[in-house]
């Protein structure tokens, strides 16, 4: 079963991000050792679906927009994981999508640990012949609902046996980092 509301929201975010004018202009403060990111509309949600009492198909999702005080770029960051049971453990680098027109080599990535809320960011800022790498992290505190439907006492093959949904309110955050 597809959640069309979530799919439409993700497409709307992607359209907004890609429609924004991209700029490779790097602010004069780029050579300072500090960077500040804005994480907009951070969304975590998950679906745990049992199609039978013994067959589970579960996924967790993270989506947000990322910008910094160093450039005018707005990255679209999203991923999905089926690694049970919290899906994200802060061990995997997920690549964000750079907007159209970003300087070659511009990149951003993130790691997320659902267990403790740590969001770690990394960005490569390109300015002419210079390249800077910045990193930082923060704790994202989410407020979530956790609902379970089932098991159905009249369950039959082909029906969903149990469906657990976690939906979190979107969060905005500011993340401080350092430039290397």
C-alpha positions in Angstrom: 0.0 0.0 0.0 1.4 3.4 -1.0 1.0 6.5 1.1 0.1 9.0 -1.6 0.1 11.9 0.8 3.8 11.3 1.8 4.8 10.7 -1.9 3.1 13.9 -2.9 4.8 15.8 -0.1 8.2 14.4 -1.0 7.7 15.3 -4.7 6.5 18.8 -3.7 9.7 19.3 -1.6 11.9 18.0 -4.4 10.2 20.4 -6.9 10.6 23.3 -4.5 14.2 22.6 -4.0 15.1 22.0 -7.6 13.1 25.0 -8.7 15.0 27.4 -6.5 17.7 29.2 -8.3 21.1 27.6 -7.6 24.1 29.7 -6.9 27.7 28.8 -6.6 28.4 32.1 -5.0 30.4 31.4 -1.8 30.3 34.1 0.8 33.4 35.9 1.9 33.4 34.3 5.3 34.1 30.9 3.7 37.6 30.8 4.9 36.5 31.1 8.5 36.6 27.9 10.6 32.9 27.9 11.3 29.8 27.1 9.3 26.1 27.1 10.2 23.5 24.9 8.4 19.8 25.1 8.4 17.9 21.8 8.4 14.4 22.5 7.1 11.4 20.2 7.4 13.3 17.2 8.9 10.9 14.3 8.6 11.2 10.7 9.9 8.5 8.2 9.4 8.4 4.4 9.3 6.1 1.6 8.3 6.3 -1.9 9.8 4.1 -4.1 7.7 3.5 -7.8 8.4 1.8 -9.5 5.5 1.6 -12.7 7.4 2.4 -13.4 11.1 6.0 -14.4 10.0 6.7 -12.0 7.0 7.7 -8.4 7.7 8.4 -5.7 5.2 9.4 -2.5 7.0 11.0 0.7 6.0 12.1 4.0 7.7 12.4 7.3 5.8 14.3 10.5 6.4 13.8 13.7 4.3 14.9 17.3 4.7 16.3 20.4 3.0 19.8 21.5 3.8 21.4 25.0 3.4 24.4 26.7 4.9 25.6 30.2 5.5 28.5 29.6 3.1 26.5 29.3 -0.2 23.1 29.8 -1.6 22.7 26.1 -2.4 19.8 24.2 -1.0 20.3 20.4 -1.0 17.5 17.8 -1.0 18.4 15.1 1.5 16.4 11.9 1.6 16.9 8.2 2.1 15.1 5.0 3.1 16.3 2.0 5.1 14.9 -1.4 5.9 17.5 -2.2 8.6 15.4 -3.2 11.6 14.3 -2.0 14.0 15.3 1.7 14.2 16.5 1.8 10.5 19.2 4.4 11.0 22.2 3.9 13.3 24.6 6.7 12.3 26.9 4.4 10.4 26.0 5.1 6.8 26.7 8.2 4.7 23.6 9.2 2.7 24.3 11.6 -0.2 22.1 14.7 -0.6 21.1 15.9 -4.1 22.7 19.2 -5.1 20.5 21.7 -6.9 20.9 22.3 -10.6 23.7 24.7 -11.3 25.8 23.8 -8.3 29.6 24.0 -8.9 31.1 20.7 -9.9 32.3 19.0 -6.8 29.7 20.6 -4.5 28.3 17.9 -2.3 26.5 17.3 1.0 25.8 14.1 3.0 24.4 13.1 6.3 24.3 10.3 8.9 21.3 9.8 11.1 21.1 7.8 14.3 17.4 7.2 15.2 18.3 5.8 18.6 19.8 9.0 20.0 18.7 11.5 17.4 22.2 12.5 16.2 22.2 14.1 12.7 25.8 14.5 11.4 26.4 16.7 8.3 29.2 17.0 5.9 29.5 19.5 3.0 32.0 20.1 0.3 32.1 23.8 -0.7 33.7 24.7 -4.0 34.9 28.2 -4.6 36.8 28.7 -7.8 39.9 26.5 -7.4 39.5 26.1 -3.7 37.5 23.3 -2.0 36.5 23.3 1.7 35.1 20.5 3.7 32.8 21.2 6.6 31.3 18.9 9.2 29.1 19.2 12.3 26.3 17.5 14.1 23.3 18.1 16.4 20.6 16.2 18.1 17.2 16.1 16.4 14.4 15.7 18.8 11.3 14.4 17.2 7.7 14.2 18.5 6.1 11.1 17.0 2.9 9.1 17.0 3.2 5.3 17.0 0.1 3.5 15.9 -0.5 -0.2 15.3 -3.4 -1.8 13.4 -4.1 -5.5 13.8 -3.6 -8.3 14.2 -6.9 -8.9 12.5 -8.8 -11.9 14.1 -10.3 -12.6 10.6 -7.0 -12.3 8.8 -6.7 -14.2 5.5 -3.7 -14.7 3.1 -3.3 -11.6 0.9 -4.4 -9.2 3.6 -2.1 -7.1 5.9 -1.8 -8.9 9.3 -0.3 -6.0 11.3 0.6 -2.5 10.3 2.6 -0.3 12.6 3.1 3.4 11.6 5.4 5.9 13.1 4.8 9.5 12.0 6.9 12.4 13.4 6.3 16.1 13.2 8.6 18.0 10.9 11.5 19.6 12.7 13.7 22.6 11.8 17.2 22.9 13.3 20.3 24.9 13.1 23.6 23.0 13.1 27.0 24.4 13.9 30.1 23.0 12.2 33.7 23.5 11.4 35.4 24.1 8.1 38.6 22.2 7.3 
